Amino acid sequence: MSDPRPTAPATRRPLITTGYGEVVTTDPAAHSRNGSSLFADPVAWLMTEAAARAAADCDTDLTAAGDQVGMIAISEICTMDTMRTIARATPRGRLSPLKFAGANPGSVAGLPCIRNGFRGPTLALSMPPGPALPAALAMAEGWIAQGSARYVLIGAHRRDGDAHAARCHVLQSARTPEPYTEPDLSRLAAPVPAPAAAGR
């Protein structure tokens, strides 16, 4: 028999943003750092750069806290550029194994972690940033509440015309009893500046 007494709603621990990074460009390939033994899609490199800038903007040394740093990456495009490159090369029968690995959409979340020393949970959402943000925020809340991570980076890639933007927030628990208010992540889904205003 269920208890008829009303129960208080679970207290949601508020999250705050403690770092932000952004890269806007009309030439994503210019930000790639591929080498003879490493290949990643240009969007993954853009996300990596945005995550590094967000980490540098944070008061905490996230590399030192690597085991407790998670990453959620959002991109409607993800690694489509590399997938198309592989599709074009298939009829010729000469394919790079590195490009197969680089075509994995999960690399948009994985590469920032590898390059920045983050070893917490990861998730890639292959959808537009706007509708993905509530799910990403809920996942970040869950990871932090369960102790899977103390810090979560939420990064989003958006393309408008020729301009690309990769933006990233660092979230952590506010550790305060005040009423819960969601952090403002709207910058992650904002339109990308026109190509003439975009820089490298």
N, C-alpha and C positions, 0 to 999 in steps of 0.2 A: 504494500500500500504506500502510495506516495505521500510525502509530507506536504500538507496544504498550506503551511506557512510560507509567506513570500520570502524570497531570497534577494539579497542586495546584488545588483549587477556587479560583475567582475570589474575591478579597478584597472583601467588601461594606463600603463606607464607611458607618460608623454615622451616623445622623441623630439630632439632638436637637431638642427643642422649645424655642424661645426667646421665645415670646409666646403669650398665650391671651386670647381675648375671648368674651363670651357675652351674649346678649340673650334674656330670657324674658318673654313677654307673652301676654295673652288677647285682645289687639286689634292684630293685625299692621298694619292700615291706619293706626293712629296713628303708626307709624314711617315711613310713606311720605313722600317729598319730591317728589311729582309736581307738574309745573307746566304752563304752556300749551304748552311745546315739549318736554316730557320726560314719558314715562310708563314706569313699570316695575311689575311685579307686587309685591304686598306681601312675598312671600317673598324676592324679590331685594333689596328694601330692608332686610329683616332681616339677610340675609347680608352686605350692605354694611356695616351697623352693627357686626356681630360682627367682620368683617375689620378695620375701622378700630380697634376696641378691641384686637384682637390685635396689630396693627401698633404701636399706642401702647405696648403692654406689652413690645415688643421693644427691645433696646438699640440695634439698628441703625436708621438712618433709611431705612425701606423705600421711601419716596417718592423719595428721592435715588438709590436703587438700582433704580428702577422697571424698567429693561430686564432686570434679572436676577431679577425676582419673578414667580413663576407662581401660579396659583390653581386648585384643584380644589374644586368645590362638589357636595355630595351632598344630594338631597332626593327623597323619594318623590312629593311633591306638585308640586314645582317651580312652574310658572306655571298650575296648574289653575284657580285662581280667575279669572284673566284669560281663559283659554280658555272657561270657562263664561259669562262676561260677553259675550264675542263671540258665542257660540252663541245666547244669549238675544236679542241685538240683531239677528242676521241676518234674521229674518222681517220686521223693520221696515225693513230696507234702509238703515239709517244706522249706519255703522261708522267708528270712528276709526282711521286708519292708524297712529297712535302705539300703539294697543292691539294691533294686529297685531304690531308689533315687540316690544312688552312681553310678548306671549304666548310668545315663543321661550324654551324651557326653558334654552337656553344663557345667557340674560340673568342667571340666578342666579349664574353665574360671571363673566359679562362686566361687569355693573354694578359689583361691588366693585372690579374693576380700573380701570374708567373713573373712578370717584369717588376712588380712592386713588392713582391714577397708576402702577399696575402694568402693565407692558407685556411680560411674559414669556408662556409658554404657558398655556393655559387648558383646562379640561375640566369638563363637567357630567355627573354620573351621576344619572340619574333612577331611583333605587331606594332602599330603606331604608338608613340609615347602617351598621347592623351588618354585613351581608354586603358592603357596598361598601368598607369600610375597608381590607381587605388589598389590593384592586386600587388604591385611591387611594395607599396607601403605596408600593406597587411602582412606580407611575407617578412619584411624587415622587422616589424613589430614582433612577429612570432619568433624569429630567430633570437632576438634580443631577450624576449621574455623567457624563453626556454634555456637561455645560456649558451646557445650554439654560437653566438657572436656578441661582442660588446660594441662593435662598430659595423655599420653596413653602408657600403657605397651603392647608391642608385645612379646609374649612368644611362643616358638616353642619346641615341643618334637620330637625327632628323635630316632629311634632304628636301630642299625646296628649289626646284630648277637645278642650276649648276652648283648651288651653295650647299655645303654640308656643315652640320654642327654636331659636335659631341660635347655633352655637358654632364657634370657629375656632382652630386651632393654627398657629403659624409654625414651619416646619421648616428646618433648615440642616445642613450637614455638620459633624460633630464634629471632623473632621480629627485623628483619633487612631488609633494602631495597635492599640488594645485590641480584644478580640473584639466582634463585632457584637451589639448588643441592640436590638430594635425599640423605638421610643418608645411610650409608653402613650397611645393615642388613645381609650381607652374612654369618656372623658367625652363625646366627640362623639356616641356612640350611646346614652347614658344616658337613662332615662325623664325626661320633662319634669315638673317639680313640679306638683302639683295646682293648679287655677285659683285657689284661695284664697290660695296661697303665691306665685303668679306675679305679677310686677310689670312695670311699663313701664320 
